[in-house]
Amino acid sequence: MASTVRVGIIGLGNWGECHLEAFHALPHAEVAAVADPRPDRLDVAKIKYDVSSCYTDYNELLERDDIDLVSVVTTEHLHLDPVVKALRSGKHVLVEKPVSTRLSEAAEMHRVALEQGRYVMPGHLLRFDPRYADIRRAIADGEIGRPVSMYMKRAREQHLFATYSRTHTVYELMIHDIDLAVWYAQSRVRTVRAYGRSPSGSEAPEVLWACLEFENGVLAFLHSNWMTPDRAGIAIADQIEVIGSGGTASFETSNSGLQLWNETGRTTPDTNIHIKTLHKQTAGSLREQLLYLCDCLGRGEAPDYVSFEDAIHGVEIADAIVKSAAGDGEIRL
Ligand SMILES: NC(=O)c1ccc[n+]([C@@H]2O[C@H](COP(=O)([O-])OP(=O)(O)OC[C@H]3O[C@@H](n4cnc5c(N)ncnc54)[C@H](O)[C@@H]3O)[C@@H](O)[C@H]2O)c1
């Protein structure tokens, strides 16, 4: 494959535009085409990013033979068809989290990738955040001993829930921590117990707790919520503590990092996931993830840092969390 990776993006909503921005700023990637049924989104690609090939039907993008990699950034429950068709048309694929909201679909993606000899990488970008990645390294290097118990919190501003209640909170937020917990524990989950609460009466819980017990005895307590008041000005209020037999790794985001104080109050914006910098580069774990993937493809190596088997197990755990929180008690996988 040529050293420049030619990319197609399917789904150009909020996060798809972040993919476009980050790919656009990478030296060894070129966004050859984008697809979204909404013409206004295609106009953004044309005008802001100078993408010349924009399609309302993604099948036209997939018919092209000059595209190496497709990013699938459609709405959570609409990943299967573009992923499978992209693989069958000979492209490698990056599929956003959750890889699917259905276990059978996640397994199908993996099966088709193997059958076609193409790569499908799950978009679990926190594995590319140096803070989370360094916890994994500390575990692997024996710096905190064997993991015993983990606590992971993910909290977002209330106004976002109007959009993201479209999917159960486990697939939207907690899936990040499920992936980290599986990655750190290096084991499969044996039992799941979860609780959800919806102060607004929504079908998807605004507050979700889950306790995972792994086959090797590790415990993980996961907490996701959409309860940060908008006026608190804290984009991301996340926390992690991994207690090992020989030490602890932890960080908390709401009181650290960049703070802006002005007449409208205080804001604590994200600077770790994705930002556009003044010199037209992007920074954050999304960039690191895309860079890693393009590097692997350019060198003809498998992008195996995020295993698809882990992503499939993540969806299996998420399904059990939905059932348990709905009243089914403890679920044994
Ligand atoms: N990794 C992260 O931190 C992160 C952050 C945000 C979102 N996401 C994930 O990214 C995905 C997209 O989320 P979003 O917030 O951008 O949603 P969004 O609703 O803003 O965008 C989804 C886009 O997909 C388009 N779409 C729907 N059907 C399509 C089709 N058949 N062909 C092409 N495009 C189609 C829609 O028109 C829309 O523009 C989800 O899986 C979400 O969970 C990941």
The ligand as an SDF file (V2000), in Angstrom:
LIG
                    3D

 44 48  0  0  0  0  0  0  0  0999 V2000
  -14.9250    7.6620   20.8430 N   0  0  0  0  0  0  0  0  0  0  0  0
  -15.5990    8.6900   21.3620 C   0  0  0  0  0  0  0  0  0  0  0  0
  -15.1810    9.3090   22.3250 O   0  0  0  0  0  0  0  0  0  0  0  0
  -16.8930    9.0880   20.7270 C   0  0  0  0  0  0  0  0  0  0  0  0
  -17.4160   10.3590   20.9390 C   0  0  0  0  0  0  0  0  0  0  0  0
  -18.6390   10.6860   20.3420 C   0  0  0  0  0  0  0  0  0  0  0  0
  -19.3030    9.7550   19.5620 C   0  0  0  0  0  0  0  0  0  0  0  0
  -18.7630    8.5150   19.3750 N   0  0  0  0  0  0  0  0  0  0  0  0
  -19.4520    7.5060   18.5450 C   0  0  0  0  0  0  0  0  0  0  0  0
  -19.4680    7.9410   17.1850 O   0  0  0  0  0  0  0  0  0  0  0  0
  -20.6660    7.4980   16.5430 C   0  0  0  0  0  0  0  0  0  0  0  0
  -21.4020    8.7010   15.9720 C   0  0  0  0  0  0  0  0  0  0  0  0
  -21.7760    9.5720   17.0270 O   0  0  0  0  0  0  0  0  0  0  0  0
  -22.1310   11.1160   16.7600 P   0  0  0  0  0  0  0  0  0  0  0  0
  -22.1720   11.7570   18.0760 O   0  0  0  0  0  0  0  0  0  0  0  0
  -21.2470   11.6790   15.7090 O   0  0  0  0  0  0  0  0  0  0  0  0
  -23.6110   10.9710   16.1760 O   0  0  0  0  0  0  0  0  0  0  0  0
  -24.3500   11.9760   15.1910 P   0  0  0  0  0  0  0  0  0  0  0  0
  -25.8100   11.6590   15.2860 O   0  0  0  0  0  0  0  0  0  0  0  0
  -23.8970   13.3720   15.4300 O   0  0  0  0  0  0  0  0  0  0  0  0
  -23.8190   11.5280   13.7530 O   0  0  0  0  0  0  0  0  0  0  0  0
  -24.1900   10.3420   13.1270 C   0  0  0  0  0  0  0  0  0  0  0  0
  -24.1900   10.6220   11.6370 C   0  0  0  0  0  0  0  0  0  0  0  0
  -24.3860    9.4000   10.9440 O   0  0  0  0  0  0  0  0  0  0  0  0
  -25.1350    9.7300    9.8010 C   0  0  0  0  0  0  0  0  0  0  0  0
  -25.7200    8.5420    9.2010 N   0  0  0  0  0  0  0  0  0  0  0  0
  -26.8110    7.8470    9.6030 C   0  0  0  0  0  0  0  0  0  0  0  0
  -27.0520    6.8610    8.7210 N   0  0  0  0  0  0  0  0  0  0  0  0
  -26.0800    6.9270    7.7570 C   0  0  0  0  0  0  0  0  0  0  0  0
  -25.8150    6.1830    6.5920 C   0  0  0  0  0  0  0  0  0  0  0  0
  -26.5820    5.1680    6.2030 N   0  0  0  0  0  0  0  0  0  0  0  0
  -24.7550    6.5440    5.8270 N   0  0  0  0  0  0  0  0  0  0  0  0
  -23.9570    7.5630    6.2060 C   0  0  0  0  0  0  0  0  0  0  0  0
  -24.1680    8.3220    7.3090 N   0  0  0  0  0  0  0  0  0  0  0  0
  -25.2330    7.9960    8.0730 C   0  0  0  0  0  0  0  0  0  0  0  0
  -26.1690   10.7200   10.3080 C   0  0  0  0  0  0  0  0  0  0  0  0
  -26.7710   11.4580    9.2390 O   0  0  0  0  0  0  0  0  0  0  0  0
  -25.3160   11.5830   11.2020 C   0  0  0  0  0  0  0  0  0  0  0  0
  -24.7930   12.7020   10.5200 O   0  0  0  0  0  0  0  0  0  0  0  0
  -21.4440    6.7240   17.5960 C   0  0  0  0  0  0  0  0  0  0  0  0
  -21.1330    5.3700   17.5110 O   0  0  0  0  0  0  0  0  0  0  0  0
  -20.9230    7.3200   18.9050 C   0  0  0  0  0  0  0  0  0  0  0  0
  -21.0720    6.4620   20.0190 O   0  0  0  0  0  0  0  0  0  0  0  0
  -17.5620    8.1820   19.9100 C   0  0  0  0  0  0  0  0  0  0  0  0
  1  2  1  0
  2  3  2  0
  2  4  1  0
  4  5  1  0
  4 44  2  0
  5  6  2  0
  6  7  1  0
  7  8  2  0
  8  9  1  0
  8 44  1  0
  9 10  1  0
  9 42  1  0
 10 11  1  0
 11 12  1  0
 11 40  1  0
 12 13  1  0
 13 14  1  0
 14 15  2  0
 14 16  1  0
 14 17  1  0
 17 18  1  0
 18 19  2  0
 18 20  1  0
 18 21  1  0
 21 22  1  0
 22 23  1  0
 23 24  1  0
 23 38  1  0
 24 25  1  0
 25 26  1  0
 25 36  1  0
 26 27  1  0
 26 35  1  0
 27 28  2  0
 28 29  1  0
 29 30  1  0
 29 35  2  0
 30 31  1  0
 30 32  2  0
 32 33  1  0
 33 34  2  0
 34 35  1  0
 36 37  1  0
 36 38  1  0
 38 39  1  0
 40 41  1  0
 40 42  1  0
 42 43  1  0
M  CHG  2   8   1  16  -1
M  END
$$$$
